[in-house]
Amino acid sequence: MTLRGEENLKKALTIAGSDSSGGAGIQADLKAFSAHGVYGMSVITAVTAQNTQGVFAVQDMETAIIDEQMKAIFEDIEVDAVKIGMVSRSETIRAIAGGLTRYKARNIVIDPVMISKSGYHLLRPDAVKALLTCLLPLATVVTPNLPEAAEMTGKSVNSLKDMEKAAAAIFQMGPRYVLLKGGHREGDATDILFDGETCYYLRSPRIAALNTHGTGCTLSAAIAANLARGYIVQEAVSRAKEYITTAIEHALSIGKGVGPTHHFYTLYKKAGMLTDE
């Protein structure tokens, strides 16, 4: 028995760290892929001990097992898009960049995860240069938030004008598109998508929500899923922005801290599994 349209099933790979609480990292990416009707696969770069209250420990994977995971996927299954999240060490970054180049990966979305919401450094300071020089030139889209953009450019990023300048500076590092997320800015939650010539503004009101664990992971995974499905970058980003906005609006109050977004709200709603209160 085959599913209708199975021959056209798109497949996306997440290369990231594992979040034991399921709200971010590999787990969030796979949920976002599934919510978009895309088959998800993974290469685990690190195992974290974390929950809604913070990150408490990280165990990095050896580069040999990262290489083998990538080989197992790419030599067997066609990969329509790749999302890259937590890559904490220089050697990890170089191994991933080598694999992406070797296997001619396409539709690569990089979420430059640097510091968790609880303040844990997920990217070692000495690995920032490797991220910028080895991975960014391979990216179709890179999705920094304002603190990450400041780290990448060496300049503070607060206003929309600052965002425009930062997006242009990051574009010079090699990605085809820069999506600079404005969630940390005061005011609305406007993001900027820059293609080297034009800044596109993705405007949305700020949502007064506590439960935002994994928003960056989920957004970048949604972009990758939409690219895998064949949407051009502008449309893929726009659809992902709409998806993450809904997921935040209906976030889950799980745990004692910052809960996760609701990856499947729209699907559950359509299936009649939810009722309005």
Backbone bond lengths (Angstrom), bond angles and torsions (degrees), N, CA, C in turn:
res aa  C-N    CA-C-N  psi(-1)  N-CA   C-N-CA  omega(-1)  CA-C   N-CA-C  phi
1 M - - - 1.460 - - 1.528 108.74 -
2 T 1.312 116.84 135.26 1.462 121.01 177.75 1.522 109.44 -123.00
3 L 1.310 115.89 151.05 1.448 121.01 177.08 1.519 109.80 -77.85
4 R 1.324 116.39 147.82 1.448 119.67 177.86 1.527 109.41 -61.41
5 G 1.311 116.47 127.20 1.451 121.01 -179.90 1.517 114.36 80.42
6 E 1.335 117.26 9.02 1.466 120.03 -176.87 1.525 112.01 -59.84
7 E 1.333 115.93 -32.03 1.460 118.84 -179.65 1.529 111.20 -65.30
8 N 1.339 116.79 -18.91 1.458 121.04 179.09 1.522 112.30 -105.82
9 L 1.319 117.48 11.88 1.460 120.95 -179.00 1.521 110.32 -61.93
10 K 1.318 115.92 126.11 1.460 121.10 179.42 1.524 109.60 -87.73
11 K 1.325 115.23 151.95 1.458 120.98 -173.77 1.531 109.90 -131.28
12 A 1.303 116.04 131.22 1.462 121.29 -179.58 1.523 110.17 -126.04
13 L 1.318 114.98 147.59 1.462 122.16 -178.33 1.520 109.77 -115.94
14 T 1.317 117.26 130.47 1.452 121.47 171.31 1.522 109.54 -105.08
15 I 1.318 115.31 131.95 1.459 122.93 176.51 1.522 105.35 -116.66
16 A 1.317 116.89 104.10 1.464 119.72 -170.33 1.523 110.55 -165.75
17 G 1.325 114.96 -176.92 1.453 120.93 178.10 1.518 111.72 -90.62
18 S 1.318 115.50 157.04 1.460 121.46 178.35 1.525 110.04 -88.86
19 D 1.335 116.49 132.04 1.468 122.76 175.91 1.525 107.36 -104.98
20 S 1.314 116.48 113.41 1.468 120.25 -175.95 1.522 113.18 -63.11
21 S 1.335 118.18 -21.52 1.464 120.25 179.08 1.526 112.49 -89.56
22 G 1.321 117.73 -7.03 1.460 121.52 172.48 1.512 116.44 82.35
23 G 1.337 118.36 2.30 1.459 119.48 -175.87 1.512 115.58 -92.32
24 A 1.325 116.98 -19.45 1.465 121.51 -176.98 1.527 108.67 -136.65
25 G 1.334 115.97 -171.55 1.449 121.04 175.09 1.517 114.75 59.57
26 I 1.321 114.87 -148.58 1.466 122.10 -177.76 1.523 111.74 -51.85
27 Q 1.319 116.20 -44.64 1.459 120.13 -175.15 1.529 111.21 -64.42
28 A 1.322 117.52 -43.85 1.462 120.85 178.43 1.518 110.88 -65.07
29 D 1.325 116.52 -39.63 1.466 120.72 -179.40 1.522 111.30 -62.52
30 L 1.320 116.16 -45.90 1.465 119.71 -179.52 1.526 111.29 -64.59
31 K 1.329 117.07 -36.38 1.464 119.90 176.15 1.529 110.58 -64.62
32 A 1.327 116.60 -43.42 1.470 120.05 -179.93 1.525 110.69 -64.91
33 F 1.330 117.20 -40.92 1.471 119.86 176.34 1.524 110.06 -58.21
34 S 1.321 116.17 -48.57 1.459 120.78 -177.82 1.524 111.40 -61.96
35 A 1.320 116.65 -40.26 1.463 120.49 179.99 1.523 112.15 -62.62
36 H 1.344 116.69 -22.51 1.463 121.81 179.10 1.534 112.78 -99.16
37 G 1.322 116.65 7.69 1.451 119.72 179.05 1.516 113.56 73.86
38 V 1.320 116.40 25.09 1.466 122.32 -179.11 1.531 109.25 -111.87
39 Y 1.319 116.51 135.81 1.466 121.62 179.47 1.522 108.81 -75.14
40 G 1.340 116.88 125.81 1.456 120.98 -175.83 1.514 114.26 -102.66
41 M 1.336 114.74 142.42 1.465 123.07 176.51 1.520 107.63 -132.22
42 S 1.331 117.38 164.17 1.461 118.30 -175.23 1.518 113.40 -143.12
43 V 1.322 113.58 149.20 1.460 124.10 166.16 1.521 105.58 -123.31
44 I 1.320 117.29 115.50 1.463 121.18 -175.79 1.525 110.12 -88.85
45 T 1.341 115.88 123.73 1.462 121.60 -178.79 1.518 112.40 -95.07
46 A 1.336 116.22 -24.05 1.462 120.58 -178.84 1.516 108.82 -161.04
47 V 1.309 115.65 155.37 1.465 121.84 173.20 1.523 107.09 -111.91
48 T 1.320 116.30 125.70 1.461 119.69 179.58 1.522 110.89 -111.57
49 A 1.321 115.07 150.34 1.462 121.71 169.22 1.520 105.57 -102.68
50 Q 1.315 116.86 103.97 1.460 119.99 -177.62 1.514 110.38 -149.39
51 N 1.320 114.21 162.40 1.453 121.44 175.18 1.524 108.09 -148.50
52 T 1.310 117.69 -160.94 1.459 120.43 -176.59 1.529 112.28 -71.05
53 Q 1.331 116.80 -11.01 1.464 120.48 -177.75 1.524 113.72 -100.49
54 G 1.322 118.27 -12.11 1.453 118.88 178.15 1.509 113.88 156.78
55 V 1.346 114.67 179.84 1.465 122.99 175.45 1.524 107.09 -105.63
56 F 1.329 116.70 127.97 1.457 120.62 -172.75 1.528 113.80 -112.50
57 A 1.324 117.46 -21.78 1.463 120.38 178.90 1.527 109.16 -163.14
58 V 1.331 115.59 151.07 1.457 121.77 178.26 1.518 109.27 -136.03
59 Q 1.320 116.53 132.54 1.456 122.29 173.52 1.523 108.04 -119.17
60 D 1.330 116.75 110.78 1.462 120.77 -179.99 1.522 110.99 -75.62
61 M 1.312 115.62 144.15 1.460 121.05 174.33 1.533 110.07 -78.68
62 E 1.304 116.54 146.51 1.465 120.26 174.98 1.530 109.69 -68.03
63 T 1.313 116.14 148.96 1.463 119.64 -177.56 1.526 112.01 -62.20
64 A 1.330 117.08 -28.98 1.466 119.72 -179.63 1.524 110.66 -62.63
65 I 1.323 118.22 -41.74 1.464 120.05 -179.13 1.529 110.59 -75.54
66 I 1.333 117.05 -29.11 1.474 119.44 173.61 1.519 109.30 -64.45
67 D 1.323 116.43 -45.42 1.472 120.87 177.19 1.524 111.21 -58.00
68 E 1.333 116.24 -44.51 1.464 119.84 -177.53 1.525 111.92 -68.14
69 Q 1.319 116.75 -36.58 1.466 119.21 176.72 1.526 110.26 -63.16
70 M 1.320 116.76 -45.08 1.466 120.11 -179.94 1.524 110.70 -63.86
71 K 1.317 116.10 -42.18 1.462 120.28 178.97 1.520 110.95 -61.52
72 A 1.339 116.72 -43.66 1.463 120.99 -178.78 1.523 111.21 -59.79
73 I 1.317 117.26 -38.88 1.459 120.79 -179.27 1.519 111.04 -75.43
74 F 1.312 116.64 -59.02 1.463 120.81 -170.15 1.521 113.93 -66.32
75 E 1.332 117.66 -28.88 1.465 119.45 -179.29 1.524 112.54 -83.82
76 D 1.320 116.41 -3.57 1.461 119.89 -178.15 1.524 113.18 -121.95
77 I 1.314 117.75 -37.34 1.463 121.99 -169.68 1.530 110.05 -125.80
78 E 1.315 116.49 137.46 1.456 120.14 175.31 1.526 109.42 -70.54
79 V 1.310 116.32 130.57 1.467 121.86 -178.46 1.524 108.36 -108.46
80 D 1.339 116.35 117.88 1.456 120.96 -176.86 1.519 113.23 -87.26
81 A 1.315 117.30 -20.60 1.463 121.25 178.17 1.520 108.74 -161.70
82 V 1.332 114.84 156.08 1.463 121.42 179.87 1.522 109.28 -131.81
83 K 1.322 116.64 132.15 1.459 121.82 172.19 1.530 107.47 -112.46
84 I 1.320 116.89 132.72 1.458 121.76 179.18 1.519 108.70 -117.39
85 G 1.330 115.58 126.93 1.455 120.98 179.89 1.513 111.41 -115.73
86 M 1.322 117.39 -117.18 1.459 122.32 -174.21 1.520 112.48 -67.24
87 V 1.318 116.25 116.69 1.466 123.93 175.57 1.521 106.66 -135.51
88 S 1.313 117.40 92.08 1.466 120.68 -164.39 1.522 115.30 -81.95
89 R 1.339 118.54 -22.34 1.464 120.37 -172.77 1.523 111.76 -118.95
90 S 1.327 116.48 153.44 1.467 121.85 178.62 1.524 111.35 -59.44
91 E 1.336 116.47 -42.35 1.457 119.37 -177.90 1.528 111.43 -67.10
92 T 1.319 116.55 -33.97 1.465 120.53 175.15 1.516 110.31 -64.35
93 I 1.306 116.56 -45.19 1.467 121.94 -179.63 1.518 110.95 -61.33
94 R 1.320 116.70 -45.10 1.467 119.86 -179.53 1.530 111.36 -65.34
95 A 1.329 116.79 -37.29 1.466 120.00 178.66 1.530 110.23 -64.83
96 I 1.313 117.27 -43.26 1.459 120.93 -179.92 1.519 110.92 -66.16
97 A 1.326 116.69 -45.02 1.466 120.18 179.57 1.522 110.68 -60.38
98 G 1.332 116.20 -40.48 1.461 119.66 178.58 1.514 111.82 -63.68
99 G 1.334 116.61 -42.10 1.462 120.29 178.85 1.510 112.74 -66.52
100 L 1.326 117.74 -43.39 1.465 120.61 179.31 1.520 111.15 -61.29
101 T 1.329 115.54 -39.23 1.468 119.79 178.78 1.517 110.94 -69.63
102 R 1.315 116.48 -44.76 1.462 121.96 -177.82 1.525 111.63 -61.15
103 Y 1.324 116.34 -40.06 1.462 120.37 -176.47 1.537 113.29 -96.17
104 K 1.344 115.15 7.13 1.473 120.53 176.71 1.532 111.53 53.10
105 A 1.323 115.49 47.49 1.466 121.33 179.90 1.526 110.42 -63.16
106 R 1.333 115.92 149.83 1.467 121.03 -178.94 1.518 109.84 -131.92
107 N 1.328 114.23 167.37 1.475 120.65 -179.38 1.525 110.87 51.51
108 I 1.309 115.74 60.08 1.467 122.09 -175.94 1.530 109.79 -95.78
109 V 1.311 116.19 122.53 1.459 122.47 177.63 1.523 108.41 -112.81
110 I 1.330 116.65 124.08 1.462 121.14 -177.64 1.521 110.00 -113.38
111 D 1.327 115.16 121.07 1.457 122.26 172.52 1.524 106.11 -100.81
112 P 1.331 118.82 104.59 1.479 120.68 -173.96 1.524 111.99 -75.69
113 V 1.323 115.49 73.96 1.466 121.82 -176.83 1.523 109.72 -66.50
114 M 1.323 116.33 120.02 1.463 120.13 -177.39 1.515 112.94 -118.67
115 I 1.343 116.97 -49.22 1.460 121.22 -177.14 1.524 108.48 -134.65
116 S 1.323 117.04 134.29 1.459 120.84 177.85 1.525 110.03 -72.42
117 K 1.337 116.19 165.08 1.469 119.93 177.66 1.523 112.09 -58.43
118 S 1.328 116.95 -27.45 1.465 120.22 -179.65 1.528 112.36 -86.03
119 G 1.343 117.19 -0.86 1.454 120.91 176.23 1.516 115.44 97.42
120 Y 1.329 118.11 5.82 1.468 121.59 -179.82 1.534 109.38 -78.45
121 H 1.336 117.21 130.11 1.464 121.18 -179.55 1.532 109.50 -78.51
122 L 1.321 115.66 107.41 1.459 121.54 -178.63 1.524 112.49 -90.10
123 L 1.330 116.94 -15.61 1.460 122.22 174.08 1.518 107.36 -119.50
124 R 1.317 116.93 119.20 1.455 120.22 -178.94 1.524 110.02 -63.81
125 P 1.325 117.77 141.62 1.468 120.72 -178.02 1.526 113.58 -53.82
126 D 1.337 116.76 -37.26 1.458 119.08 -178.35 1.529 112.75 -75.65
127 A 1.344 116.79 -4.69 1.467 120.29 -179.96 1.529 112.57 -98.92
128 V 1.329 116.92 -7.30 1.463 119.74 -178.58 1.521 111.28 -59.67
129 K 1.334 117.34 -44.39 1.457 121.12 -179.43 1.526 111.16 -60.70
130 A 1.331 116.98 -41.81 1.464 120.53 179.07 1.519 111.00 -63.14
131 L 1.343 116.64 -40.07 1.463 120.29 177.40 1.521 110.69 -59.90
132 L 1.325 116.26 -45.44 1.463 120.78 -176.00 1.528 112.49 -71.06
133 T 1.318 117.32 -36.81 1.466 119.82 -174.41 1.529 113.91 -92.92
134 C 1.336 117.32 -28.76 1.468 119.89 -176.21 1.527 113.36 -96.84
135 L 1.334 116.78 -40.72 1.465 119.62 -173.57 1.520 113.88 -96.29
136 L 1.330 117.42 -42.92 1.466 118.67 -174.73 1.528 113.86 -56.56
137 P 1.354 119.32 -38.53 1.470 118.39 179.18 1.532 113.58 -64.64
138 L 1.333 117.59 -13.57 1.467 121.15 179.78 1.526 111.95 -93.18
139 A 1.324 116.87 -8.87 1.461 121.29 -169.31 1.523 113.37 -79.85
140 T 1.326 114.83 136.65 1.458 120.21 166.60 1.517 108.81 -76.80
141 V 1.328 116.00 -45.01 1.463 122.53 176.92 1.518 108.93 -137.76
142 V 1.335 116.90 137.36 1.450 121.78 171.55 1.525 107.13 -118.33
143 T 1.345 117.57 140.31 1.469 121.00 -168.17 1.532 113.37 -125.13
144 P 1.326 119.93 62.61 1.464 119.98 -179.74 1.527 112.74 -75.04
145 N 1.332 116.57 149.69 1.452 120.36 167.31 1.529 107.92 -88.82
146 L 1.312 117.88 -176.71 1.464 119.72 -174.35 1.530 113.60 -65.69
147 P 1.354 120.55 -45.03 1.463 119.32 176.07 1.526 112.67 -61.20
148 E 1.320 116.97 -37.96 1.468 120.33 178.58 1.524 110.75 -67.82
149 A 1.326 116.89 -40.56 1.465 120.66 177.76 1.524 110.49 -62.86
150 A 1.336 116.86 -38.74 1.459 120.48 177.93 1.525 110.65 -64.03
151 E 1.327 117.09 -40.74 1.460 121.71 178.21 1.526 110.50 -65.63
152 M 1.317 116.84 -39.03 1.455 121.44 -177.18 1.529 112.45 -71.82
153 T 1.325 116.70 -34.02 1.470 120.41 -175.08 1.523 113.68 -102.18
154 G 1.330 116.27 -17.30 1.454 119.36 -177.66 1.512 113.75 79.32
155 K 1.341 117.49 13.58 1.461 121.73 -178.73 1.522 109.45 -133.20
156 S 1.326 115.99 146.88 1.457 119.84 179.27 1.522 109.88 -67.41
157 V 1.323 115.78 146.39 1.469 121.55 -178.27 1.525 107.76 -130.59
158 N 1.326 115.53 111.41 1.456 119.73 -178.28 1.524 112.51 -130.82
159 S 1.319 117.26 -55.73 1.462 121.81 -176.05 1.524 111.10 -84.29
160 L 1.331 115.74 169.60 1.466 120.51 174.83 1.524 110.66 -60.04
161 K 1.314 117.41 -38.06 1.472 120.42 177.75 1.522 110.33 -63.51
162 D 1.335 116.50 -41.55 1.467 120.06 175.86 1.527 110.26 -60.02
163 M 1.328 116.25 -41.01 1.459 120.96 -179.40 1.527 111.12 -63.29
164 E 1.316 116.58 -41.63 1.464 120.53 178.96 1.534 110.63 -61.55
165 K 1.331 115.95 -44.42 1.469 120.17 -179.85 1.527 110.91 -66.25
166 A 1.325 116.62 -41.21 1.465 120.48 -179.90 1.523 111.00 -65.78
167 A 1.337 116.30 -42.01 1.464 119.62 179.03 1.523 110.50 -60.94
168 A 1.329 117.24 -40.64 1.469 120.91 178.99 1.521 111.05 -65.68
169 A 1.345 116.42 -39.78 1.462 120.27 179.77 1.527 111.14 -66.65
170 I 1.319 116.76 -42.38 1.463 120.60 179.56 1.526 110.55 -68.05
171 F 1.333 116.88 -35.44 1.462 119.77 177.33 1.530 110.86 -58.39
172 Q 1.312 117.07 -35.21 1.462 121.30 179.90 1.525 112.42 -66.17
173 M 1.324 117.29 -13.90 1.463 121.49 178.96 1.525 112.40 -82.70
174 G 1.340 117.16 -6.26 1.455 118.49 171.77 1.501 120.59 125.80
175 P 1.345 120.98 -20.79 1.465 118.65 -178.58 1.517 111.49 -69.45
176 R 1.328 116.75 156.62 1.461 120.37 178.44 1.516 111.49 -74.77
177 Y 1.328 117.07 -34.04 1.456 122.56 179.11 1.522 109.14 -138.45
178 V 1.328 115.26 147.31 1.460 121.75 173.76 1.523 107.77 -120.08
179 L 1.332 116.39 122.28 1.458 121.40 172.13 1.519 106.61 -106.28
180 L 1.326 116.11 105.00 1.453 120.93 -179.83 1.524 108.47 -96.23
181 K 1.322 115.86 116.64 1.462 122.38 -172.70 1.526 110.81 -86.75
182 G 1.326 115.49 132.28 1.457 120.43 -175.46 1.498 115.62 -99.22
183 G 1.312 117.87 17.75 1.457 120.94 -175.68 1.517 114.45 -61.99
184 H 1.344 118.18 -24.93 1.459 120.83 -179.21 1.530 112.43 -89.70
185 R 1.333 117.29 -3.44 1.459 120.70 -178.16 1.514 110.33 -85.89
186 E 1.313 117.04 148.79 1.460 120.55 175.53 1.521 109.66 -69.41
187 G 1.312 116.58 148.06 1.458 120.03 -178.23 1.513 110.63 98.54
188 D 1.336 115.97 -144.10 1.459 119.05 -178.27 1.525 111.07 -77.35
189 A 1.331 116.43 -179.08 1.471 121.26 -175.62 1.524 110.52 -106.52
190 T 1.337 116.99 46.91 1.457 121.39 -178.99 1.526 111.19 -68.73
191 D 1.331 115.99 130.41 1.455 122.89 172.78 1.528 108.60 -104.58
192 I 1.334 116.11 157.46 1.463 121.14 177.09 1.522 109.18 -121.63
193 L 1.321 116.48 128.11 1.463 122.50 173.45 1.521 107.55 -108.13
194 F 1.332 116.61 122.56 1.467 121.93 -175.77 1.520 109.98 -120.76
195 D 1.322 116.59 129.99 1.464 121.59 -178.32 1.519 113.51 -110.14
196 G 1.318 116.86 14.00 1.453 120.83 -178.60 1.514 112.99 100.57
197 E 1.321 116.33 -18.26 1.456 121.21 179.09 1.528 112.60 -128.80
198 T 1.327 115.86 -43.43 1.458 121.09 -172.62 1.521 111.39 -123.51
199 C 1.344 115.11 139.24 1.456 120.93 171.89 1.529 108.48 -95.87
200 Y 1.313 116.19 122.77 1.457 121.63 174.82 1.526 107.88 -102.70
201 Y 1.317 116.70 131.58 1.457 121.35 -176.75 1.519 109.83 -100.87
202 L 1.312 115.68 123.75 1.469 121.57 176.57 1.526 106.39 -106.30
203 R 1.314 115.34 98.44 1.460 120.65 -172.65 1.530 110.50 -94.98
204 S 1.310 115.05 141.40 1.455 121.05 173.40 1.514 108.07 -158.46
205 P 1.322 118.23 149.08 1.469 120.29 178.41 1.521 110.66 -68.06
206 R 1.306 115.52 152.11 1.459 119.76 175.76 1.528 109.70 -72.05
207 I 1.318 115.74 133.81 1.458 121.27 179.68 1.522 108.34 -97.92
208 A 1.318 116.05 122.37 1.463 120.80 179.29 1.526 108.48 -76.93
209 A 1.324 115.65 84.33 1.467 120.50 -175.18 1.516 110.25 -130.64
210 L 1.317 115.78 135.98 1.459 120.74 175.03 1.520 110.93 -81.59
211 N 1.332 116.50 -38.69 1.463 121.29 -170.82 1.519 111.24 -87.80
212 T 1.343 114.94 90.80 1.464 121.40 -176.98 1.531 112.18 -128.07
213 H 1.325 116.29 20.45 1.465 120.23 -179.67 1.529 110.04 -62.58
214 G 1.329 116.93 126.42 1.456 121.23 176.06 1.520 115.30 84.42
215 T 1.329 118.53 14.46 1.464 119.28 -178.04 1.521 112.19 -64.07
216 G 1.333 116.82 -42.29 1.470 119.39 -179.61 1.513 112.25 -65.38
217 C 1.325 116.22 -42.41 1.463 120.74 177.66 1.532 110.35 -60.62
218 T 1.325 114.98 -46.24 1.458 120.34 -176.21 1.511 112.01 -65.93
219 L 1.331 117.46 -42.72 1.468 120.83 179.39 1.520 111.37 -61.74
220 S 1.322 117.32 -48.28 1.469 120.19 -177.78 1.525 110.95 -66.08
221 A 1.336 117.32 -36.00 1.464 120.25 176.82 1.521 110.75 -66.51
222 A 1.331 116.75 -37.76 1.464 120.65 178.15 1.523 110.92 -65.66
223 I 1.321 116.95 -38.33 1.468 120.15 175.95 1.525 109.71 -61.57
224 A 1.333 116.46 -47.10 1.468 120.32 179.51 1.520 111.05 -59.78
225 A 1.338 116.76 -42.28 1.465 120.54 179.73 1.522 111.05 -61.66
226 N 1.317 116.45 -42.16 1.468 119.90 179.43 1.522 112.05 -68.88
227 L 1.321 117.03 -35.51 1.468 119.26 174.66 1.524 110.02 -64.94
228 A 1.331 116.47 -41.05 1.465 120.40 178.31 1.521 110.74 -59.71
229 R 1.323 116.60 -34.64 1.460 121.29 -179.01 1.532 112.41 -78.86
230 G 1.327 117.13 -3.64 1.453 119.91 173.16 1.513 116.27 102.72
231 Y 1.322 118.02 3.83 1.464 120.30 178.22 1.525 110.34 -74.09
232 I 1.342 116.55 144.56 1.456 120.02 173.34 1.520 108.47 -67.64
233 V 1.330 116.57 164.44 1.459 120.36 -171.48 1.525 112.39 -57.60
234 Q 1.331 117.55 -47.59 1.464 119.51 -177.61 1.530 111.43 -58.43
235 E 1.325 117.11 -42.66 1.454 121.13 -179.78 1.525 110.94 -71.36
236 A 1.323 116.79 -38.66 1.467 120.89 178.82 1.526 110.50 -61.60
237 V 1.326 116.21 -42.37 1.465 120.73 -179.86 1.525 110.70 -69.04
238 S 1.329 116.86 -43.24 1.464 121.06 179.98 1.522 111.18 -60.94
239 R 1.325 117.44 -44.48 1.452 121.47 179.09 1.533 111.01 -65.53
240 A 1.329 116.22 -39.61 1.462 120.06 179.38 1.524 111.11 -66.35
241 K 1.326 116.32 -37.84 1.469 120.62 177.91 1.527 109.92 -63.01
242 E 1.316 117.63 -43.06 1.459 121.45 177.95 1.526 110.71 -63.10
243 Y 1.331 115.39 -40.73 1.472 120.46 -179.54 1.521 111.30 -63.98
244 I 1.344 117.61 -48.01 1.459 119.57 -176.36 1.529 110.71 -69.27
245 T 1.331 117.24 -31.61 1.462 119.93 177.07 1.527 110.53 -61.63
246 T 1.318 116.35 -45.31 1.467 120.73 177.86 1.529 110.83 -64.76
247 A 1.317 116.26 -40.69 1.467 120.45 -179.23 1.526 111.28 -63.84
248 I 1.339 116.82 -35.11 1.464 120.67 178.35 1.531 110.60 -74.15
249 E 1.330 115.25 -41.76 1.470 119.42 179.84 1.527 112.04 -57.84
250 H 1.322 116.39 -30.09 1.466 120.94 -176.97 1.529 110.97 -118.29
251 A 1.340 115.48 34.72 1.460 121.36 -177.83 1.526 111.47 -59.02
252 L 1.324 114.91 160.16 1.464 121.65 -173.88 1.527 111.59 -99.49
253 S 1.324 116.33 132.13 1.469 121.58 177.21 1.526 108.86 -86.62
254 I 1.322 114.24 76.25 1.464 121.09 -178.59 1.521 108.61 -112.69
255 G 1.305 117.62 133.43 1.451 121.45 177.53 1.517 113.12 84.57
256 K 1.326 115.50 -174.90 1.461 122.39 -174.88 1.523 112.97 -99.39
257 G 1.344 116.59 -2.06 1.457 119.63 -177.14 1.516 112.54 -124.74
258 V 1.331 115.64 -128.13 1.470 122.32 -178.98 1.522 108.33 -87.36
259 G 1.316 116.54 108.04 1.459 121.54 -176.97 1.518 112.90 -76.69
260 P 1.331 117.32 171.93 1.466 122.29 -176.82 1.526 112.76 -86.40
261 T 1.310 115.57 164.38 1.460 121.14 172.84 1.529 109.14 -75.56
262 H 1.327 115.32 166.48 1.472 120.84 -177.95 1.537 108.63 -98.41
263 H 1.323 115.96 95.65 1.458 121.27 -174.88 1.530 113.39 -64.69
264 F 1.332 116.66 -27.47 1.460 119.95 -172.23 1.522 113.60 -114.60
265 Y 1.329 117.42 19.14 1.465 119.17 -174.82 1.530 111.87 -56.10
266 T 1.319 117.56 -49.88 1.469 120.52 -176.63 1.522 111.06 -61.69
267 L 1.327 116.80 -42.16 1.462 120.34 179.71 1.523 111.09 -65.92
268 Y 1.319 116.39 -43.94 1.468 119.86 178.55 1.520 110.76 -62.15
269 K 1.324 116.09 -39.35 1.455 120.74 -179.97 1.522 110.79 -63.57
270 K 1.325 116.65 -46.60 1.462 120.72 179.53 1.520 111.86 -63.90
271 A 1.327 116.14 -30.90 1.466 120.15 -179.44 1.523 112.67 -82.54
272 G 1.334 116.31 -0.64 1.457 119.25 179.66 1.511 113.91 75.75
273 M 1.328 117.09 20.19 1.460 120.57 -177.23 1.530 112.60 -88.52
274 L 1.343 115.79 -7.00 1.455 120.33 -178.80 1.526 109.39 -125.46
275 T 1.307 115.38 152.23 1.463 120.32 174.71 1.508 108.91 -129.90
276 D 1.302 117.30 144.46 1.461 121.28 178.23 1.517 109.53 -73.03
277 E 1.312 114.02 139.29 1.467 118.40 178.88 1.528 109.61 -97.83
